[in-house]
């Protein structure tokens, strides 16, 4: 994870994203790319009601705030022993983050919490080929050597996620492969995942969780939190509208409820 991309935006999760990004870059001696996106200016320029003077004032204020934000973050970055660059752009955050992620090893975004309208992380995760680390707003830092949980169901997305997370898994103090007992199973059982990890020198604990009345997302999160994990690795679903409605519910539940970072890959 030598190249890390972090979304810069004035919101409640900004400090959590930034601190997490710094910790990852320090641990892997990598490079940090800060992408500052101003979404409002893009649709303000359409001026649908002919109130150009109001929109012009709004855009000017947004630019002022963005410049102030950039200056403050650059001052902090100059005190860090790492390499970094800064990009300020206007437009759709999902598209811009996706475009800038093409040569990134990891993208760091915020969880939407209960406000699912703020679904930047989910949208980027299912459109990008790079892993996305989704950070709760209350996070303050990230331990790259801490225990890691893997939400395993044997799907292609789970396989992609476990490969994408390998830099973290090889450093992890412990790795827990969590599976929820279900009637429908995918191609690869947890034992196959454990064998794959062992070839990379990663020991793992297989944990089969009973399928109770609670949502699968709650079951997985409770198991991960009970083991004191630094993050939970899982596949992000979204191949089609029907598949997303059926399988994406687990991903959505995790994004809304998790108090630990989620590493998503698709």
N, C-alpha and C positions, 0 to 999 in steps of 0.2 A: 504494500500500500504506500507507494512512493509518491503518488500524485493524488492529492485530496482536494475535492471541490466543496466549498461551503456556501450556502445561500445566505446573502446578507439582505436583511429587510427589517424595518422597524416594527417588531412585533414581540409578543411575550416570550417567544422561544429563542430570540436572537442570542442572548448570552449563553444559553445552554448549547446551542449549535457551535458558537465560536470557541468556547472552552473545550468542548469535545474535539473539535477539529485540531486545536493546538496540541492536545494530549496525544492524538493519533499521529500527527506529523512528528512530534518530538520522539515518540516511541520507535517509529520506523525511519527516522532521519530522512523525512520526505520533504515535499514541496507543497505549499498551500496556495490554492487559487480561490480568491474571494470574488464571488459574483453578486454584485449589487443590482437588483432589479426594481425598477419603478413601473408598476403596472398601470397606474391611473392615467398617466400621460397618453398612453396608447389609445384608450377609448375617448379621452377628453378631446383629442385632436379631431374626432369625428364631428363634434359640435352639432348634435342633432337638433338643438332648439335655437340655434343662432345667438347664443349668449357668449360670444367670443371673448368679451372683456373679462367675464368672470372666470372662464376657463383659462385664459392667459395668466390671470393672477394666481389661480390654483397651481398651474404648471410651474410658474416661477417659484412659488413657495416650496413645491415638491423638490425642485432642483436645489434650492438653498439647503433644505433639510438633508438631502442626499449628500451634498458637498460637506456639510458639517459632520455627518455620520462617517463619511470616508476619511476625513481628516482625523477624527477621534480613533478610528480603528487602525489607521496607518501609524499613528503615534504609538499605539500599543504594540503593533507588529515590529516596529523598529527596536523595541526592547527585547525581542525574542531572538534566540540563536537559531534561526531557520530561514529558508528562502521562501519568498511569497510574491504573488502578483495580484493586481486588482483590476476588475472589469466592471464598468458601470454601463448598464443598458436599460432600454425601455421596451416593454412589450409583455407578452404572455410568459409568466414565470415558468410554466411547465415546458413550453417549447424552448426557451432560452437555456434553462438548466439542462434539458436533454441534449441540446446542441453542444454545450460546453462540456458535457460529461464524456464525450466520445474518447478522449485521451485521459480520462481520470480512472484511478483504481477504486475510488470510493467517493460517493456523494453523501453529504451530510445535510439532512433536512429535519424539520420539526414535525412531531405528531399532531394531528388535527384535534385530538381530544374529543370532546362531545360535539364540537362544531364541525360536522362532516363537510360543510360547505368549503372549509379550508382543507381541501384534499390534495394539495400539491404533492405530498409525499407518495400517496397511493397512485396518483396519475403518472408521476415520474417513474415509479417502481415498475409499473406494467408496460411502460414504453421504452425503458432504457435497458441496455445489456450490461450495465455496470451495477454493482451492489449499492444499495441505498441504506445508510444508517439513519434510522428515524429516532430522534431524541425527544423525550418528554421535556416540557418547559421547565420542570423543577430540577433537571439534571445540572450538576456543576462539575464537569470533568468526566473522564472515561479511563478506566483501568484496562489497558490492553493486555494485561497478563492475568486478569481475573477469571473466575469460572464462567463457562459459556454453556447455554442450553441450546439444543437443536430441536425444533418442532418437525418431527419426521413422519411422513406418510407414504414414502416410497414413490412419489410422483416425480416427473421430470423437473418440476420447479424446485422440489426439495434437493434433487441432485445438483442442480445449478447453484443453489444457495450454499450447499456444503462445500462445493469447490471454491466459490467466491469468498467464503469465510476462512479458507485455509490459513492465510497469514495470521489471523487471530487465533485459530484453533491450535496451531503449532506453539503458540505462546501461552495458551490457557493453563491455568492452575488445575482445572478439571473440565471435562467435557461430558455433558449429560444428554443422551439421545432419548428424547421424550416421544412416545407414541401413544395414541389413544385407540383403544380397542374398538374396531368398527367392523361391520359385516363386509363392506366394500373395501378392497385393498388394491393398491397399485402394484407395480411390477417388482419393486425392490423392498424386501423386508429390512427391518432395522439391523439385522445381523450383517447384511451386505454393506450397509453404511459403516458399521463398526469395522468391518474388514478393510474397507477403503481407507478409513482413517488410520488404521494400524499400519498400512503400507507407507504412510507419511509420518510415522512415529508418534501418532496421537492415540493415546489410550482413551477409551470412552466407557461410560456406564450406561447400560440399556435399562430404561425405565418404561414399563408399560402401565399406562394409566387407565383405570376403568372408565367406561363410557356411561357416566351417570346422567342425571337430569339436567345438570348445568350445561351451558353452552361450551363447546370445545375450546373456544378462546379462553374462557374462565379457567377451565381445567389446566390448560397449558401454562397460563400465566401464574396460577397458584403454585404449580410444581416448580416453575423456574424461579419464582421469588423465594420459595421455601428453601431452595438450594443456594441462595445468595449469589445468583449469577449476575455477571456484568452486563450481558446482553443475551437476547434470544434470536437465533438464526432461523429463518423460515422462507419458504417459497412464496412469491406473490402471484396470485392468480388473476387472469383477465384475458384469456384467449378469445372469448366471444361473450356477447351479452348474456346468453343463457348460462355458460360456464361460470361467468363472473357472479351471476346471481346465486348459483348453487354453491360454488366453492369459495367465492370471494367473501362470504359472510364471516368466515373465520379470520381472514386477513383484516377485514373491516373492524371486527370486534377487538382484535389485538391492537390495532392502531388507536382505537378510541379509549381503550381501558388500560393499556400497559403503562406501568411506572418505571420500567426499565427500557433501555434502548432496544430497538428491533433492527436486525440486519436482514433486509429483504433483497431477494434476487429473483429474476423472472427468466 
